[in-house]
């Protein structure tokens, strides 16, 4: 391995090499390397003419505080098995981010089981991620659909609904126009819309099915969007009516929104929740990320904070929030709250739901009032990222 290592954006030949490398490194083909070729950026590491590492990057918006923020979403990265152990992934992450930052990314999201590696580079998990399995018989006994009608197939109205509902959380992707086509091609999704007679669509469900080894089918929910509780109940009731063909409804990781409809509605709580590796967030440009984010319209405050920089030092900033907008500017005032880079990301996403959770995460504050104000400023919406990349 004494040949020089170089980094480069992938041309057609390097893209094909990376496709083969990803299959070898993951142990199975990675469909997104093909499906996302038209939309993703691919950076690779080359040694002796061979691709030895790389990864995809998507420049898309994520909603925070109801506003779209340009994000570098990194996915499908790998290092050749014979190259592992020399921290090549760290250098590769820098190279993958570079072109996306140049194009305007101010935050970055990543989903990885190697959370320690991601934390060393400044990413942190704002919230846990669960996959749920519920017996369809239990759903059928617990939820009713009322007067909702179910229509098969996607529609522009349903996509508009999804975008509107995504704004109500911190983290969902503002899906580009090609996003639905990509997901349909990748997973062969079946989509249903939920409406009341004479009213617009208020619910959207996308799922996949595959033949069960003995009888019926396995059902996996990919998208679950509901504008209100009656709609959510109607979607769950619809899943319950599939009990003649499948014993359980499985919600893939992060697909079930973190609201209490299921918890409060089941007559018998016999669900199974499986923890998955979380999505993680990194702030690439704090002033721009804070300027572009949405903020509470009824909050006016100025809080001095100290934030860890990328060299391990600490910078002093003044955070000002007023009438739904915010800015953060350098200051000489001593900070009342101190954030590491990772803590800043969790706070930004609304991951600290109380001052207690912030302090238990290691956030230092000399003023309980200042910390409470900061927590309030980002917890108006909850963190949730149902999108996979």
Long-range contacts (C-beta under 8 A, 24 or more apart in sequence): 1-47, 1-82, 1-83, 1-86, 3-47, 3-48, 4-47, 5-45, 5-46, 5-47, 5-52, 5-88, 6-45, 6-46, 6-47, 7-43, 7-44, 7-45, 7-46, 7-91, 7-92, 7-95, 8-43, 8-44, 8-46, 9-41, 9-42, 9-43, 9-44, 9-99, 10-42, 10-43, 10-44, 10-51, 10-54, 14-42, 14-44, 14-46, 14-51, 15-42, 17-44, 17-50, 17-51, 18-42, 18-44, 18-51, 18-54, 21-51, 21-52, 21-53, 21-54, 21-78, 21-80, 22-54, 22-76, 22-78, 24-80, 24-81, 25-78, 25-79, 25-80, 25-81, 26-78, 30-76, 31-186, 32-56, 32-75, 32-76, 32-186, 32-389, 33-76, 35-182, 35-185, 35-186, 36-76, 36-182, 38-178, 39-176, 39-178, 39-182, 41-96, 41-99, 41-100, 43-92, 43-95, 43-96, 43-98, 43-99, 45-88, 45-91, 45-92, 45-95, 47-83, 51-80, 52-79, 52-80, 52-82, 52-83, 52-88, 53-77, 53-78, 53-79, 53-80, 53-83, 53-88, 53-89, 53-92, 54-78, 54-92, 54-96, 55-92, 55-93, 55-96, 56-389, 57-96, 57-97, 57-99, 57-100, 58-389, 59-100, 59-103, 59-104, 59-105, 60-173, 60-174, 60-175, 60-176, 61-173, 61-174, 62-107, 62-109, 62-171, 62-172, 62-173, 62-174, 62-385, 63-166, 63-167, 63-169, 63-170, 63-171, 63-172, 63-173, 63-174, 64-107, 64-170, 64-171, 64-293, 64-294, 64-348, 64-349, 64-350, 64-381, 65-170, 65-293, 65-294, 65-295, 65-296, 65-378, 65-380, 65-381, 66-167, 66-168, 66-294, 66-381, 67-292, 67-293, 67-294, 68-174, 68-292, 69-106, 69-107, 69-289, 69-292, 69-293, 70-103, 70-104, 70-105, 70-106, 70-107, 70-292, 71-105, 71-106, 71-107, 71-108, 71-109, 71-173, 72-96, 72-97, 72-100, 72-101, 72-105, 72-107, 72-108, 72-109, 72-284, 73-108, 73-109, 73-110, 73-173, 73-389, 74-108, 74-109, 74-110, 75-110, 75-111, 75-389, 89-114, 89-117, 90-117, 90-120, 90-121, 93-121, 97-284, 101-284, 101-285, 105-284, 106-283, 106-284, 106-285, 106-288, 106-289, 106-292, 107-281, 107-282, 107-283, 107-284, 107-285, 107-289, 107-345, 107-348, 108-281, 108-282, 108-284, 109-171, 109-279, 109-280, 109-281, 109-282, 109-385, 109-389, 110-279, 110-280, 110-282, 111-277, 111-278, 111-279, 111-280, 111-388, 111-389, 112-277, 112-280, 113-277, 115-277, 115-278, 115-280, 118-280, 119-280, 119-342, 121-282, 122-282, 122-283, 122-310, 122-341, 122-342, 122-345, 123-280, 123-281, 123-282, 123-342, 123-345, 124-280, 124-281, 124-282, 124-342, 124-343, 124-345, 124-346, 125-278, 125-279, 125-280, 125-281, 125-346, 125-351, 126-170, 126-171, 126-278, 126-279, 126-280, 126-281, 126-345, 126-346, 126-349, 126-350, 126-351, 126-383, 127-258, 127-278, 127-349, 127-351, 127-382, 127-383, 127-384, 128-275, 128-278, 129-253, 129-254, 129-275, 129-276, 129-277, 129-278, 129-279, 130-253, 130-254, 130-256, 130-273, 130-274, 130-275, 130-276, 131-250, 131-251, 131-252, 131-253, 131-254, 131-255, 131-273, 131-274, 131-276, 132-250, 132-251, 132-256, 132-262, 132-271, 132-272, 132-273, 132-274, 133-248, 133-249, 133-250, 133-251, 133-271, 133-272, 133-273, 133-274, 134-239, 134-248, 134-249, 134-251, 134-262, 134-266, 134-270, 134-271, 134-272, 135-247, 135-248, 135-270, 136-219, 136-239, 136-240, 136-241, 136-242, 136-243, 136-246, 136-247, 136-248, 136-249, 137-240, 137-243, 137-247, 138-240, 138-266, 138-267, 138-268, 138-270, 139-236, 139-237, 139-239, 139-240, 139-243, 139-249, 139-266, 140-237, 140-240, 140-241, 140-243, 141-240, 141-267, 141-268, 142-236, 142-240, 142-265, 142-266, 142-267, 142-268, 143-233, 143-234, 143-236, 143-237, 143-240, 143-265, 144-233, 144-234, 144-237, 145-233, 145-234, 145-237, 145-238, 146-196, 146-230, 146-233, 146-234, 147-196, 147-197, 148-194, 148-195, 148-196, 148-203, 148-230, 148-231, 148-234, 149-194, 149-195, 149-196, 149-197, 150-192, 150-193, 150-194, 150-238, 151-192, 151-193, 151-194, 151-195, 152-190, 152-191, 152-192, 152-193, 153-191, 153-192, 153-193, 154-180, 154-184, 154-191, 154-193, 155-193, 155-201, 157-193, 157-200, 157-201, 158-191, 158-193, 158-201, 158-204, 161-200, 161-201, 161-202, 161-203, 161-204, 161-225, 161-227, 162-204, 162-223, 162-225, 165-225, 165-226, 165-227, 168-381, 169-257, 169-381, 169-382, 169-383, 169-384, 170-349, 170-350, 170-378, 170-381, 170-382, 170-383, 170-384, 171-279, 171-281, 171-349, 171-383, 171-384, 171-385, 172-384, 172-385, 172-386, 172-387, 173-385, 173-387, 173-389, 175-387, 183-222, 187-222, 189-222, 189-223, 191-223, 192-238, 194-226, 194-231, 194-234, 194-235, 194-238, 202-226, 202-227, 202-228, 202-231, 203-227, 203-231, 203-232, 203-234, 203-235, 205-235, 205-238, 205-239, 209-246, 212-246, 216-244, 216-245, 216-246, 216-247, 217-245, 217-246, 218-246, 218-248, 218-250, 219-245, 219-246, 219-248, 219-249, 219-250, 220-250, 220-251, 220-252, 221-249, 221-250, 221-251, 221-252, 221-255, 221-256, 222-252, 222-255, 223-255, 223-386, 224-251, 224-255, 224-256, 224-257, 224-386, 225-257, 226-257, 226-261, 229-261, 232-259, 232-261, 233-261, 233-265, 236-261, 236-262, 236-265, 254-279, 254-384, 254-385, 254-386, 254-388, 255-386, 257-384, 257-386, 258-382, 258-384, 279-385, 280-345, 281-345, 281-346, 281-348, 281-349, 282-341, 282-345, 283-341, 283-344, 283-345, 283-348, 286-317, 286-328, 286-344, 287-327, 287-328, 287-329, 289-348, 290-319, 290-326, 290-327, 290-328, 290-348, 291-325, 291-326, 291-327, 291-328, 293-326, 293-348, 294-324, 295-321, 295-324, 295-325, 295-326, 295-377, 296-321, 296-324, 296-376, 296-377, 296-380, 297-323, 297-324, 299-373, 299-376, 299-377, 301-373, 301-377, 303-336, 303-337, 303-370, 303-373, 303-374, 304-331, 304-333, 304-334, 304-335, 304-336, 305-335, 305-336, 305-337, 305-338, 305-339, 305-374, 306-334, 306-335, 306-337, 306-338, 306-339, 307-338, 307-339, 307-340, 307-341, 307-344, 308-339, 308-340, 308-341, 308-344, 309-341, 310-341, 314-338, 319-374, 321-377, 326-377, 336-365, 336-366, 336-367, 336-370, 336-371, 337-363, 337-364, 337-365, 337-366, 337-367, 337-370, 337-371, 337-374, 338-363, 338-364, 338-365, 339-363, 347-374, 347-375, 347-378, 348-378, 349-378, 349-383, 350-378, 350-379, 350-380, 350-381, 350-382, 350-383, 351-383, 352-378, 352-379, 353-379
